[in-house]
Amino acid sequence: MTSALRILFLEPFYGGSHKDVADGLKAHSRHRIDLVTLPDRFWKWRLRGAALYWADKIKSPQSYDGLLSSSLMSLADLKAIWGLQCPPALVYFHESQFSYPLAAGEEMDYQFGYTNISTALAAERLLFNSHFHRQSFLGALPGFLQMMPDYRPNWVKKAIAKKAAVACPGCHFDPPTAPPGQRQARPPLIIWNHRWEHDKNPEAFFLALKAMHQRGLDFEVALLGQAYGNKPRVFEAAAAQLGRRIVQYGGAASRETYVQWLKKGSIVISTAWQENFGIAVVEAMAHGCLPLLPDRLSYPEILPAPFHTDFLYTCQDDLEAKLAHLLTHEPDFMLKRQTLAAAMAVHAWPKAIQAFDRELDRLGQTSSEFNVKS
């Protein structure tokens, strides 16, 4: 084991999963991590300008053994300005601009994709938050580069793939001291704990709830998660339609309150179009919620294979059929609830940090080699 390293962690979008990973790494790594952040707003301008801001604000970057950043920053710009003062860099990809779904009326800014590419090429090492994300990123590169009319840099996929690995983010929960039992709350409580944004496809979620309401099934809903700016109108429409069934509308006031909602929850549902890992779902399962997840994206990866038949759905009709079954037969799933919760322990930070620290050890070796050559 190498000695503890001094790592500069630049997080230009300190919120959501970005905040979870930054805080978790700082709290659990055996290395010394100096975390520097910007607020979680204006993500497009973070991609364009965070590197230029930090290039001037951060003094003596050469005093660090390594640089860690998320992908919402142009590492190539930062390295160009810092030059030999820049320590070896590791970039963590929470998301990429090739696959992020556009909102209605929004057009893709292709430059963001090229910033992802130049950042990946400038880094000594890349980490993706799931195998699905790594594969989708690399798989999208040829088609993205094909848009260039000529002189395409087709070599970049192979160069990026050579230094790209996977480290699933840790989650902020302690493995349960006792397996979760049957939920005491009646009627069953359905949890939504995702961002209130278009890429999480809330329309499909509320369509399923409407179908359950029309079938006369009993349930309540806790609408948790973070809202940025103008939330999708479907939330207000659903609040009017579902009325008293909604027992929580908006993010929890504290982490403790959020966890209490998860412990009360019976079922957690995702209808996302875009999800490269799924911290919210892992947290809910760890606290005893039964999941209903689309059979795509990262979900088949984070949900153990023995649970796929019961808890992955293929289409809206399948979601509604499985949701109706869970609502009416929830007591039959107590053993699976317990087994699934126990399986999520692999994603708790004390376990997940091991992969990150191995990568930081590797970055430290790169730093030593660089200093010898210098």
Secondary structure, DSSP 8 states (H G I E B T S, - for coil): -----EEEEEEEEESHHHHHHHHHHHHH-SSEEEEEEEES--HHHHHHHHHHHHHHHS--GGGSSEEEEESSS-HHHHHHHHGGGS--EEEEES--TTT----TT----HHHHHHHHHHHHH-SEEEESSHHHHHHHHHHHHHHHTTSSS---TTHHHHHHHTEEE----BS----SS-------SS-EEEE-S-SSGGG-HHHHHHHHHHHHHTT---EEEE-S---SS--THHHHHHHHHGGGEEEES--SSHHHHHHHHHH-SEEE---S--SS-HHHHHHHHTT-EEEEESSTTHHHHS-GGGHHHHEESSHHHHHHHHHHHHHHGGGGHHHHHHHHHHGGGGBHHHHHHHHHHHHHHHHHHHHHHHHH-
